[in-house]
Amino acid sequence: MKRFPKTLLFAMLALASAAPLSSCEDNDDNAPVVTDNPSGPTDSAGRVILSGEITANRTLKANEKYLLQGFVYVTSGTTLTIEPGTKIFGDQTTKGALIVERGAKLMAEGTQSNPIVFTSAKAKGSRSYGDWGGVVLVGSAPINQSLSTNMEGGIRGNFGGTNAADNSGSLKYVRIEFAGIPLSTTANSEINGLTLYGVGTGTQIDYVQVSYSGDDSYEWFGGTVNAKHLVAYRGFDDDFDTDFGFTGKIQYGLSLRDPQYADQSGSNAFESDNFNPGTPASGSNAGLPLTAPVFSNMSVFLTAGAPPTTQASGSGVYQSAMHLRRNTSISIYNSVFAGYPEGLRLDGTSTWANVQAGGLDLRGITVANTNTPLRAAGNTGTGAFTDAEVQTWFNGTGKNNSVVASTGLMALGLNANSFNLSGPAFTLQSGSSLLTGAVFTGKTADSFFTNGAYRGAFNGTDNWTQGWTNFDPQNTDY
């Protein structure tokens, strides 16, 4: 969640890659209702057009192709089912997006050999960041904002509620490519690759890849939903962004970034907030529940070379592998972060207070190949803290955290292709120090988490990205 408009920047990037992004009018949320007729209107490419509202249960078939035109709302009480292997395209001109409202369900369950794909409507070779809107799930689980809070990007309605077990459906073996379009020049007007607003634990999310998102790859605005096996590939802003009291659990996640493309506001792998700028971090507006998700077994890779510190062509700069700020109480366990200018940025006295209270915890963490591994920021006034205090805490007894210099990166035993954008591979080499040292006590002593000895998302044998991911969607015929 950033405060900088991106429309002009995306135009510059698109020109550089010969994939122009068009400026267009706002979509019409009152477009005709989409019926359950599988042979509805089609575009010039023969794709069935989805627009307006889906108000009756419907199944999208694998033998058809579909085009999202404008904001397509699945309304309360309605279930949209998508068959394995189905291809859904997002229209750029109308800023196509799929929005599953409170009380509705999306049942998108692909298979390892036949995943469901949401992608750009452009031809291969001309696709780019933010070609269309994205996928949005809206639920009734707890958030720490007013239930009248609006969603970003002009999405209608509100989100959140009191049902922690709310069910918005299921996403399994799903790819979301080239989403995250800027909807206007106003800050915070983008849709992310996958956006989760107040989504509850009844929702199933497993094996999802978001690629080339023009904003965050994944963003959680409150809610309680859990997930496993998430891939964020070549995103533009942040990979895993948590806000507004999100308290879910995530295990096995991969971030692989292109060092040449970053957001002008500073890209992070993790960005975690409890509240918006201008909202007090204490007192009656502290914002409860606190943003306090637990992540385990995350592999975050930017570069095996020198961490990028200057602006890339037409782009911004990278900042931190973990930017934890604004009273967050996130915890991250058993994970490896490599190649960022900063490893950990603990930002703000309220965040530091959560560290001292044990709410924010890092265990089994390796920070490698960074210019500034551990940093204190935003720490003026009462409760101010220092880099040295952060280091003492990070290296505390029983945490099993470590900092590895650039010269020791390969000694970690990472796969030689961990940073290879065109043909990555992630299983660890025999003898890797990451094969041991995991910590499954404290917040990971929970039945959701699968216990293991290794740190990061991969062991030495199981590359769970095989078969369903795509690391070259730019050149794929759909």
C-alpha positions in Angstrom: 0.0 0.0 0.0 1.8 3.1 -1.3 1.0 6.7 -1.7 2.3 7.4 -5.2 0.4 7.4 -8.5 1.9 5.1 -11.2 0.0 6.0 -14.4 2.8 8.1 -15.8 5.5 5.7 -14.7 3.7 2.7 -16.4 3.4 4.7 -19.6 7.2 5.2 -19.5 7.9 1.6 -18.9 5.5 0.5 -21.6 7.1 2.8 -24.2 10.5 1.3 -23.2 9.2 -2.2 -23.8 7.2 -1.4 -26.9 4.0 -2.3 -25.0 2.0 0.9 -24.7 -0.5 1.3 -21.9 -3.6 3.3 -23.0 -5.4 5.9 -20.9 -9.1 5.3 -20.7 -12.3 6.2 -19.1 -13.7 4.8 -15.9 -15.7 1.6 -16.4 -19.5 1.3 -16.1 -20.4 -0.7 -13.0 -24.0 -0.8 -14.3 -23.3 -2.8 -17.4 -25.8 -5.6 -18.4 -26.1 -8.6 -16.2 -24.0 -11.6 -17.3 -26.3 -14.6 -17.5 -25.4 -18.3 -17.2 -25.5 -18.7 -20.9 -22.1 -20.1 -22.0 -22.6 -18.9 -25.6 -22.9 -15.2 -24.7 -21.5 -12.3 -26.7 -17.9 -12.7 -27.9 -15.1 -10.3 -28.9 -13.3 -10.3 -32.2 -11.0 -13.1 -30.9 -13.9 -15.3 -30.1 -13.6 -14.9 -26.3 -16.8 -14.9 -24.3 -17.3 -11.4 -22.8 -17.9 -11.1 -19.1 -19.1 -7.7 -17.9 -21.3 -6.0 -15.3 -22.7 -8.4 -12.7 -22.8 -12.2 -12.4 -26.0 -12.7 -10.4 -26.7 -16.4 -10.9 -24.4 -19.4 -10.3 -22.2 -19.9 -13.4 -19.4 -22.2 -14.5 -16.7 -21.0 -16.9 -15.7 -23.9 -19.2 -12.2 -24.9 -20.2 -13.2 -25.2 -23.8 -14.1 -21.5 -23.9 -11.9 -18.4 -23.5 -13.3 -15.4 -21.5 -12.7 -11.7 -21.5 -13.2 -9.5 -18.5 -14.5 -6.1 -19.6 -14.6 -3.5 -16.8 -15.3 -4.4 -13.2 -17.1 -7.8 -13.2 -18.9 -8.3 -9.9 -19.9 -11.7 -8.6 -22.8 -10.7 -6.3 -23.7 -11.9 -2.9 -25.2 -15.4 -2.8 -23.7 -16.3 -6.2 -21.0 -18.9 -6.9 -18.7 -18.6 -9.9 -17.0 -21.9 -10.7 -14.0 -22.1 -13.1 -13.0 -25.4 -14.6 -9.3 -26.5 -14.6 -7.4 -25.2 -17.6 -9.7 -22.3 -18.3 -8.2 -19.1 -19.6 -9.6 -15.7 -18.5 -8.2 -12.5 -20.1 -8.3 -9.0 -18.7 -9.2 -6.1 -21.0 -6.9 -3.1 -20.6 -9.1 -0.4 -22.2 -12.0 -1.1 -19.8 -9.6 -2.0 -16.9 -11.1 -5.5 -16.6 -11.2 -7.0 -13.1 -13.0 -9.9 -11.3 -14.4 -8.8 -8.0 -16.1 -11.4 -5.7 -18.3 -9.5 -3.3 -19.1 -10.3 0.3 -21.4 -13.4 0.4 -20.3 -14.6 -3.0 -17.8 -17.4 -3.8 -15.2 -18.0 -6.4 -14.4 -21.7 -6.9 -11.3 -21.7 -9.1 -9.7 -25.0 -8.6 -7.2 -26.0 -11.3 -4.7 -28.9 -11.1 -0.9 -29.2 -11.2 -1.0 -30.2 -14.9 -4.0 -28.0 -15.8 -3.9 -24.7 -13.9 -6.5 -21.9 -14.3 -4.9 -18.8 -15.9 -5.9 -15.1 -15.6 -3.8 -13.1 -18.0 -3.4 -10.1 -20.3 -5.6 -9.8 -23.4 -2.7 -8.6 -25.4 -0.7 -10.7 -27.8 2.4 -12.5 -26.7 5.5 -10.2 -26.8 3.4 -7.0 -26.1 2.2 -7.7 -22.5 3.3 -5.6 -19.6 2.9 -4.8 -16.0 -0.7 -3.6 -15.2 -2.4 -4.7 -18.4 -5.7 -5.3 -16.5 -7.1 -5.0 -13.0 -6.7 -8.3 -11.1 -8.7 -10.7 -8.9 -10.3 -9.3 -5.8 -12.0 -11.3 -3.0 -14.1 -9.5 -0.5 -15.2 -11.1 2.8 -16.8 -10.5 6.2 -13.9 -11.4 8.5 -12.6 -8.9 11.1 -10.6 -5.8 10.1 -9.4 -3.0 12.2 -11.1 -0.3 10.2 -14.7 1.0 10.2 -16.9 -1.4 8.3 -17.9 1.6 6.1 -14.3 1.9 4.8 -14.0 2.1 1.1 -11.9 -0.2 -1.0 -9.1 1.1 -3.2 -9.5 1.7 -6.9 -13.2 2.6 -6.9 -14.4 -0.9 -6.1 -18.0 -0.6 -4.9 -19.2 -1.7 -1.5 -17.4 -2.2 1.8 -15.5 -5.1 3.4 -15.0 -6.9 6.7 -17.3 -8.0 9.5 -17.3 -10.3 12.4 -17.2 -13.8 10.8 -13.6 -15.0 11.1 -14.5 -18.2 9.3 -16.1 -16.5 6.4 -15.9 -18.4 3.1 -15.1 -16.7 -0.2 -14.4 -19.9 -2.1 -11.2 -21.6 -3.2 -8.2 -20.8 -5.4 -5.9 -23.7 -6.1 -3.4 -24.0 -9.0 -4.2 -20.5 -10.3 -2.0 -18.1 -12.2 -2.6 -14.3 -12.3 -0.4 -12.5 -14.9 0.1 -8.8 -15.9 -2.6 -7.5 -13.5 -2.4 -4.4 -11.2 -3.5 -1.6 -13.5 -3.5 2.0 -12.3 -7.2 3.1 -12.3 -6.4 6.8 -12.1 -3.6 9.2 -11.3 -4.8 9.3 -7.7 -2.6 7.6 -5.1 -3.8 4.1 -4.0 -6.0 3.6 -7.0 -4.5 0.4 -8.2 -5.8 -3.2 -7.9 -3.2 -5.7 -7.0 -2.6 -9.1 -8.6 -4.6 -10.8 -5.9 -6.3 -8.5 -3.4 -8.0 -10.0 -0.2 -10.4 -7.7 1.7 -11.5 -9.1 5.0 -11.4 -12.7 3.7 -12.0 -15.4 6.3 -10.5 -18.8 7.1 -13.2 -20.7 5.3 -11.5 -19.6 2.1 -9.0 -22.0 0.6 -5.8 -20.6 -1.1 -3.1 -22.9 -2.3 -0.7 -22.9 -5.2 -1.2 -19.4 -6.6 1.3 -17.5 -8.8 1.1 -13.8 -9.4 3.4 -12.6 -12.2 4.3 -9.1 -13.5 1.8 -7.3 -11.2 1.8 -3.6 -11.7 1.2 -3.0 -8.0 1.6 -5.5 -5.1 1.5 -9.2 -6.0 -0.6 -10.0 -2.9 -2.2 -7.6 -0.5 -4.3 -8.5 2.5 -6.6 -5.8 4.0 -7.5 -7.4 7.3 -9.1 -10.8 7.5 -8.0 -14.2 8.7 -7.5 -16.3 5.6 -4.6 -18.8 5.5 -2.6 -19.8 2.4 0.2 -22.1 1.2 2.4 -22.2 -1.8 2.4 -18.6 -3.1 4.6 -17.3 -5.9 5.3 -13.7 -6.5 7.2 -13.3 -9.8 8.7 -10.1 -11.2 6.2 -7.8 -9.4 6.5 -4.1 -9.5 5.8 -2.8 -6.0 5.7 -5.2 -2.9 5.3 -8.9 -3.0 3.5 -9.6 0.3 1.7 -6.6 1.7 -0.4 -6.9 4.9 -2.6 -4.2 6.4 -5.7 -3.4 8.5 -5.5 -6.2 11.0 -4.7 -9.2 8.9 -4.1 -12.2 11.2 -3.8 -15.2 8.8 -1.1 -17.8 8.5 1.0 -18.3 5.3 3.5 -21.2 4.7 5.7 -21.7 1.6 6.1 -18.6 -0.4 8.5 -17.5 -3.1 9.5 -14.1 -4.4 11.7 -13.7 -7.4 12.2 -10.2 -8.7 13.8 -8.4 -11.7 16.5 -6.0 -10.3 15.7 -3.6 -13.2 12.1 -2.9 -12.3 10.9 -1.4 -9.1 8.3 1.0 -7.9 9.2 4.7 -7.5 8.0 4.6 -3.9 10.6 1.9 -3.0 9.8 -1.8 -3.5 9.9 -4.4 -0.7 9.3 -8.1 -0.5 7.3 -7.7 2.7 5.6 -4.5 3.6 3.4 -4.6 6.8 1.3 -1.9 8.2 -1.4 -1.7 10.9 -2.9 1.6 9.7 -2.8 4.3 7.1 -0.5 7.4 7.4 -2.1 10.0 9.6 -3.9 7.4 11.8 -2.6 7.5 15.4 -0.6 4.4 16.4 -1.9 4.5 20.0 -4.9 5.6 22.1 -8.5 5.0 21.0 -7.5 4.7 17.3 -4.8 2.1 17.8 -6.5 -0.2 15.4 -7.4 -3.6 16.7 -7.0 -6.4 15.8 -3.3 -5.6 15.1 -1.9 -6.7 11.8 -0.3 -9.9 13.1 0.0 -12.6 10.5 2.5 -15.4 10.8 4.6 -16.4 7.7 6.9 -19.4 7.6 9.2 -20.9 4.9 9.5 -17.9 2.6 12.3 -17.6 0.0 12.9 -14.1 -1.3 15.4 -13.6 -4.1 16.3 -10.3 -5.8 19.9 -10.7 -7.0 23.1 -12.7 -6.5 25.1 -9.6 -7.6 25.4 -6.3 -5.9 22.1 -5.1 -4.4 20.6 -2.5 -6.7 20.8 1.0 -5.1 20.1 3.3 -8.1 17.0 3.8 -10.2 16.6 1.5 -13.1 15.5 2.8 -16.5 12.1 4.5 -16.1 11.6 2.8 -12.8 12.1 3.3 -9.1 14.4 1.7 -6.5 14.4 -1.3 -4.3 14.3 -0.7 -0.5 13.9 -3.6 2.0 13.3 -7.3 2.0 11.2 -6.6 5.1 9.7 -3.1 5.8 7.8 -3.5 9.0 6.1 -0.3 10.2 3.1 1.6 11.5 2.4 -0.6 14.6 2.5 -3.9 12.8 2.9 -7.1 14.8 3.8 -9.5 11.9 5.9 -12.5 12.6 8.2 -14.3 10.0 9.8 -17.6 10.7 12.2 -20.0 8.8 12.8 -17.8 5.8 15.7 -16.6 3.6 16.0 -13.1 2.1 18.8 -12.3 -0.4 19.9 -9.4 -2.5 18.0 -6.4 -1.2 19.7 -3.1 -0.3 18.3 -3.5 3.2 17.4 -6.7 4.9 15.1 -5.7 7.7 13.8 -2.1 8.3 12.0 -1.8 11.6 10.1 1.4 11.3 8.5 3.4 14.1 8.4 3.3 17.9 5.0 1.6 17.9 6.5 -1.2 15.9 9.5 -1.5 18.2 7.1 -1.6 21.2 5.5 -4.7 19.5 8.9 -6.3 19.2 9.6 -5.7 22.9 6.2 -7.1 23.8 6.9 -10.3 21.8 4.1 -9.6 19.3 6.4 -9.1 16.4 8.9 -12.0 16.1 11.5 -13.2 13.6 13.0 -16.7 14.0 15.0 -18.9 11.8 15.7 -16.0 9.5 18.7 -15.6 7.1 19.4 -12.2 5.6 22.0 -12.5 2.9 23.8 -10.2 0.4 22.5 -6.8 1.7 24.2 -3.5 2.1 22.4 -2.8 5.4 21.2 -6.0 6.9 19.3 -4.6 10.0 18.1 -1.0 10.4 16.1 1.1 12.8 13.9 3.8 11.2 11.3 6.3 12.2 12.5 6.1 15.8 12.4 9.6 17.1 10.8 10.7 20.4 9.7 8.5 23.3 10.6 4.9 22.7 13.3 5.6 20.2 15.6 2.7 19.4 18.9 2.2 17.6 20.4 -0.1 14.9 22.4 -1.7 17.7 19.2 -2.6 19.6 17.7 -4.1 16.5 20.8 -6.2 16.0 20.9 -7.4 19.6 17.2 -8.5 19.4 17.6 -10.2 16.0 20.6 -12.2 17.2 19.0 -13.1 20.5 19.3 -16.6 22.1 17.0 -19.2 20.6 16.1 -17.1 17.5 18.5 -18.9 15.1 18.7 -15.8 12.9 21.8 -15.0 10.9 23.3 -12.4 8.6 25.4 -13.6 5.6 27.6 -11.3 3.6 27.6 -11.2 -0.2 30.8 -13.3 -0.2 29.0 -16.1 1.6 25.8 -16.1 -0.5 26.7 -19.2 -2.5 28.0 -20.9 0.6 24.4 -21.1 1.7 23.9 -23.8 -0.8 21.2 -22.2 -2.8 20.3 -23.6 -6.1 22.6 -22.1 -8.8 19.5 -21.0 -10.7 17.6 -19.4 -7.7 18.1 -16.0 -9.3 17.6 -17.0 -12.9 14.6 -15.1 -14.2 14.1 -17.2 -17.4 14.7 -20.7 -16.0 14.7 -20.6 -12.2 15.1 -23.7 -9.9 15.0 -23.6 -6.2 15.7 -26.9 -4.5 18.7 -26.6 -2.2 22.1 -28.2 -2.8 23.3 -31.1 -0.7 24.9 -29.8 2.4 23.2 -26.4 2.4 23.0 -24.7 5.8 19.4 -23.9 5.0 18.4 -27.6 5.2 18.5 -27.4 9.0 17.7 -24.8 11.7 14.0 -24.3 11.3 12.1 -23.1 14.4 8.6 -24.5 14.9 7.9 -23.2 18.4 6.1 -20.2 19.5 3.8 -18.9 16.8 4.5 -21.7 14.4 3.5 -24.3 17.0 0.2 -24.5 15.2 -1.5 -27.3 13.3 -1.7 -25.2 10.2 2.1 -25.3 9.8 3.8 -28.4 8.4 6.9 -29.0 10.5 10.3 -29.5 8.8 14.0 -29.0 9.3 14.7 -26.6 6.4 14.4 -22.9 6.2 13.1 -21.1 3.1 10.3 -22.4 0.8 12.2 -25.4 -0.6 14.2 -28.4 0.7 16.6 -30.4 -1.4 14.1 -32.5 -3.4 10.7 -30.9 -3.7 10.3 -28.1 -6.2 6.6 -27.5 -5.6 6.5 -24.9 -8.4 6.9 -27.5 -11.1 4.1 -28.3 -13.5 1.7 -25.4 -12.9 3.8 -22.2 -12.8 5.0 -20.2 -15.8 8.2 -18.1 -15.7 7.8 -16.9 -19.3 4.2 -15.7 -19.6 5.3 -12.9 -22.0 5.9 -15.4 -24.7 3.2 -17.9 -24.0 0.4 -18.6 -26.6 -2.9 -18.5 -24.9 
